[in-house]
Amino acid sequence: MSEYPYEDRIHSEDRVNYKTVFSSDAIKIGKVEAAFAESFIVKSEKEKMEIKYEIPRLEIASIKDNRITLKLSGSELDEKYQTSSIEKSSK
C-alpha cells in the first residue's frame, strides 16, 4: 500500500468521492459524500444514527483503490471532526 505522498500539504487533485473511509484502527467510518479542496465530508450510518464528519485531507494516511485510510483512530475522529449526528426515524 502506498503512503499518502503529500505530508503536511494539501493535494486536492486526488479523487476521494464515493470511496470508503477507514480509521487507523481499521474501523469502517463511512463513504465520502462530498470533496473540497482541503477537506471532505464522510457520511456514516450506524444503527439508528446518521453521523457526518468533515475531515481535512491532511489526515489521509493512504488511498488505495476505493479505500481511504486515515491517520486517526475512530475515537480521535469522533472527538475532532464529527460535525453532526441525527437520529434516524424508524418507518
RADA-V956662 format. One record per run of one state. SS is the DSSP state (hx for helix, st for strand, lp for the rest). FROM is the first residue (numbers start at 1). TO is the last residue. If there is no record, write none. Layout:
<<SS & FROM & TO> <SS & FROM & TO>>
//
This chain:
<<lp & 1 & 19> <st & 20 & 22> <lp & 23 & 27> <st & 28 & 35> <lp & 36 & 38> <st & 39 & 46> <lp & 47 & 48> <st & 49 & 56> <hx & 57 & 59> <st & 60 & 64> <lp & 65 & 66> <st & 67 & 70> <lp & 71 & 73> <hx & 74 & 81> <st & 82 & 87> <lp & 88 & 91>>
//
